[in-house]
Amino acid sequence: MATVKLGPAILDARGKIAGVVFSKNKSSHYIRASKKPVNPRGVNSKFARDPVNDGQSFIQAALAQLTVRWSQTVTALQRTGWEVYASNVTVLNKLGEAIKLSGFNHYIRSNVIAFSSYGVAYDAPPTIFELAEQDPAVRVEPDATTQQVALIFDDTMEWVDENGATLWIWEGMPQNPQRTFFGGPYLGLKDKAGSSGSPKSSPESFSTIHTVSEGQRVWYRFRIQRADGRISEPFYANNLVVAS
């Protein structure tokens, strides 16, 4: 569904309407024809620890299960707590505008990644009324020789030494080096867990999901999730692939 901002004319639009996609890159707004994405079955997706099935099917299953869980497992007191959290927290829509979500939407937002990946559910509402923080220092250095990515991040952030906190990582398909914008899709899922006993230090590394070649450009998407279920807005990094 597209998000449209109206004025004397259409001032901004993001999303899909009748087979047309509205979006924006660093240079300007643009419109393109919608294309049905290729089913990534058979791609080494690693989403939800399953290299055969695509991540979308796991997300759809998780959404269905979480909807039932909200009504049958989450208590009335917990649902009220999620509504209180929602009334105090704003998120950004596709136009970058701050909006309020319902308690149910925040419950789904906080749970869908962890639940589809590891079956973990955050039923208790957060008592800190803010989203998890992003990491503006994050950088990536993919290597074609090792098929590893060096991850540079701010290891002084609170999630790093918090048991139950996670840095979620997605990888986009490799692109030509001259490309300056990438809107997805992001396939697969990696994660880095926080730990009070042995906190991670920068840099860390992880294996690439796709096979990468020297000179390609690869984008990564990140979200930080705290132990109480609060999850950040997405943030991104990209770099050219080198050969060590």
C-alpha positions as CSV (number, residue, x, y, z in Angstrom):
1,M,0.0,0.0,0.0
2,A,1.3,3.4,-0.9
3,T,1.6,6.3,1.5
4,V,0.7,9.6,-0.2
5,K,1.1,13.2,1.0
6,L,-1.3,15.6,-0.5
7,G,-1.2,19.4,-1.1
8,P,-2.2,21.5,-4.1
9,A,-0.7,18.6,-5.9
10,I,0.9,15.3,-4.6
11,L,3.8,16.4,-2.6
12,D,5.2,13.0,-1.9
13,A,4.3,9.3,-2.3
14,R,5.9,6.0,-1.3
15,G,4.8,2.5,-2.1
16,K,2.8,0.8,-4.8
17,I,-0.4,1.8,-6.5
18,A,-1.9,-0.2,-9.4
19,G,1.4,-1.7,-10.5
20,V,3.4,1.6,-10.1
21,V,6.0,2.0,-7.4
22,F,6.6,5.5,-6.0
23,S,9.9,6.0,-4.2
24,K,12.8,8.4,-3.6
25,N,16.6,8.2,-3.7
26,K,19.3,10.8,-2.8
27,S,18.7,12.7,-6.0
28,S,14.9,12.9,-6.5
29,H,11.6,11.2,-6.4
30,Y,11.0,8.6,-9.0
31,I,8.3,6.2,-10.4
32,R,8.9,2.7,-11.8
33,A,6.8,-0.2,-12.9
34,S,6.3,-2.8,-10.2
35,K,8.0,-6.1,-10.7
36,K,7.0,-9.3,-9.0
37,P,10.1,-10.4,-7.0
38,V,11.8,-13.7,-7.9
39,N,10.9,-16.3,-5.3
40,P,14.2,-16.8,-3.5
41,R,13.7,-20.6,-2.8
42,G,16.9,-22.3,-3.5
43,V,18.9,-19.1,-2.7
44,N,21.1,-19.5,0.4
45,S,18.8,-17.3,2.4
46,K,19.6,-18.6,5.9
47,F,16.5,-16.8,7.2
48,A,15.2,-18.4,10.3
49,R,18.1,-20.8,10.2
50,D,16.6,-22.5,7.1
51,P,18.7,-22.2,3.9
52,V,15.9,-23.7,1.7
53,N,12.8,-21.7,2.5
54,D,12.5,-17.9,1.8
55,G,12.2,-15.5,4.7
56,Q,8.8,-14.2,3.5
57,S,7.0,-17.4,4.3
58,F,8.4,-17.4,7.8
59,I,7.3,-13.8,8.3
60,Q,3.8,-14.6,7.1
61,A,3.6,-17.6,9.4
62,A,4.9,-15.5,12.3
63,L,2.3,-12.8,11.7
64,A,-0.5,-15.3,11.8
65,Q,0.8,-16.9,15.0
66,L,1.5,-13.6,16.7
67,T,-2.0,-12.4,15.9
68,V,-3.5,-15.4,17.7
69,R,-1.0,-15.1,20.5
70,W,-2.0,-11.4,21.1
71,S,-5.7,-12.5,21.6
72,Q,-5.2,-15.8,23.4
73,T,-1.8,-15.7,25.3
74,V,-1.0,-12.0,26.0
75,T,-3.0,-11.0,29.1
76,A,-5.4,-8.1,29.2
77,L,-3.0,-6.2,31.5
78,Q,-0.1,-6.8,29.1
79,R,-2.2,-5.6,26.1
80,T,-3.0,-2.4,28.1
81,G,0.7,-2.0,28.7
82,W,1.4,-2.2,25.0
83,E,-1.3,0.5,24.4
84,V,0.4,2.7,26.9
85,Y,3.8,2.1,25.3
86,A,2.2,2.9,21.9
87,S,0.7,6.2,23.1
88,N,4.1,7.4,24.2
89,V,6.2,6.3,21.2
90,T,6.4,7.5,17.6
91,V,7.8,5.7,14.6
92,L,8.6,7.0,11.1
93,N,6.3,6.2,8.1
94,K,7.5,5.8,4.5
95,L,7.6,9.6,4.1
96,G,9.8,10.0,7.2
97,E,7.0,11.5,9.2
98,A,6.5,10.6,12.9
99,I,3.3,8.7,13.5
100,K,1.7,6.7,16.3
101,L,0.9,3.0,16.0
102,S,-1.5,0.9,18.0
103,G,-0.4,-1.3,20.9
104,F,-1.1,-4.4,18.7
105,N,1.1,-3.0,15.9
106,H,3.9,-2.3,18.3
107,Y,3.6,-5.9,19.6
108,I,3.9,-7.2,16.1
109,R,6.7,-4.8,15.2
110,S,8.7,-5.9,18.3
111,N,8.1,-9.6,17.9
112,V,8.0,-10.6,14.2
113,I,11.8,-10.9,13.6
114,A,12.7,-12.8,16.8
115,F,9.6,-15.0,16.7
116,S,10.1,-16.0,13.0
117,S,13.8,-16.6,13.7
118,Y,13.9,-18.3,17.1
119,G,10.4,-18.6,18.3
120,V,11.0,-16.0,21.0
121,A,8.0,-13.8,21.9
122,Y,8.1,-10.5,24.0
123,D,4.6,-10.6,25.6
124,A,5.4,-8.2,28.4
125,P,5.3,-4.6,27.2
126,P,8.4,-2.3,27.5
127,T,8.4,0.1,30.4
128,I,10.9,2.5,28.7
129,F,8.9,4.6,26.3
130,E,11.3,5.0,23.4
131,L,12.6,2.9,20.5
132,A,15.9,1.1,20.7
133,E,18.7,3.3,19.4
134,Q,20.3,3.0,16.0
135,D,24.1,2.8,15.5
136,P,25.3,5.7,13.3
137,A,28.8,4.3,13.4
138,V,28.1,1.0,11.7
139,R,30.2,0.2,8.6
140,V,30.8,-2.9,6.5
141,E,33.8,-4.2,4.7
142,P,32.9,-7.3,2.5
143,D,35.8,-9.5,1.2
144,A,35.5,-11.6,-1.9
145,T,38.5,-13.8,-1.0
146,T,37.1,-14.9,2.4
147,Q,33.4,-14.3,1.7
148,Q,33.4,-12.6,5.1
149,V,32.1,-9.2,6.1
150,A,34.0,-7.1,8.7
151,L,31.4,-5.3,10.8
152,I,32.5,-2.1,12.4
153,F,30.1,-0.8,15.1
154,D,30.0,1.3,18.3
155,D,30.8,-1.3,20.9
156,T,30.1,1.1,23.7
157,M,26.3,1.0,23.0
158,E,24.2,-0.5,25.7
159,W,22.9,-3.5,23.7
160,V,26.4,-4.9,23.3
161,D,26.7,-6.0,27.0
162,E,23.0,-6.7,27.5
163,N,21.9,-10.3,27.7
164,G,18.9,-10.8,25.4
165,A,19.7,-7.9,23.1
166,T,20.4,-8.4,19.4
167,L,21.8,-6.7,16.4
168,W,19.8,-8.1,13.4
169,I,21.6,-8.0,10.0
170,W,20.2,-8.4,6.5
171,E,22.1,-8.5,3.2
172,G,21.1,-7.2,-0.2
173,M,22.0,-8.8,-3.5
174,P,25.4,-7.6,-4.9
175,Q,25.1,-4.6,-7.3
176,N,27.2,-2.9,-9.8
177,P,29.7,-0.5,-8.2
178,Q,28.3,2.6,-9.7
179,R,24.9,2.1,-8.1
180,T,24.2,4.7,-5.4
181,F,20.8,3.6,-4.1
182,F,19.4,0.2,-3.2
183,G,15.8,-0.3,-2.1
184,G,15.9,-4.1,-1.6
185,P,15.1,-6.8,-1.4
186,Y,17.2,-7.8,1.5
187,L,17.5,-11.6,1.9
188,G,18.6,-13.8,4.7
189,L,19.2,-12.9,8.3
190,K,22.3,-12.8,10.6
191,D,22.4,-11.7,14.2
192,K,24.9,-10.6,16.8
193,A,23.8,-11.2,20.4
194,G,24.6,-8.9,23.3
195,S,26.2,-10.5,26.4
196,S,27.1,-9.1,29.8
197,G,29.6,-11.9,30.3
198,S,31.6,-11.5,27.1
199,P,30.4,-8.4,25.2
200,K,31.4,-8.2,21.6
201,S,34.1,-5.7,20.5
202,S,34.4,-4.0,17.1
203,P,35.2,-5.2,14.5
204,E,33.1,-8.5,14.3
205,S,32.7,-10.6,11.2
206,F,30.1,-12.8,9.6
207,S,29.8,-14.9,6.4
208,T,28.2,-13.3,3.4
209,I,24.8,-14.7,2.4
210,H,25.3,-14.2,-1.3
211,T,28.5,-15.0,-3.2
212,V,30.2,-11.6,-3.6
213,S,32.9,-10.6,-6.1
214,E,35.6,-7.9,-6.0
215,G,34.3,-4.5,-7.2
216,Q,30.6,-5.2,-6.5
217,R,28.7,-3.0,-4.0
218,V,26.7,-4.6,-1.3
219,W,24.1,-3.0,1.0
220,Y,23.2,-4.2,4.5
221,R,20.2,-3.4,6.7
222,F,20.4,-3.4,10.5
223,R,18.0,-3.2,13.5
224,I,18.9,-3.2,17.2
225,Q,16.6,-5.0,19.5
226,R,16.9,-4.6,23.3
227,A,16.2,-7.3,25.8
228,D,12.8,-5.8,26.7
229,G,11.7,-6.1,23.0
230,R,12.1,-2.5,22.0
231,I,13.4,-2.4,18.4
232,S,15.1,0.4,16.4
233,E,14.1,1.8,13.1
234,P,16.2,0.2,10.3
235,F,19.6,1.7,9.5
236,Y,21.9,0.9,6.6
237,A,25.5,0.6,5.4
238,N,27.1,-0.3,2.1
239,N,30.6,-0.7,0.6
240,L,32.5,-2.0,-2.3
241,V,33.7,-5.6,-2.1
242,V,37.5,-6.0,-1.9
243,A,39.8,-9.0,-2.3
244,S,42.3,-9.6,0.5
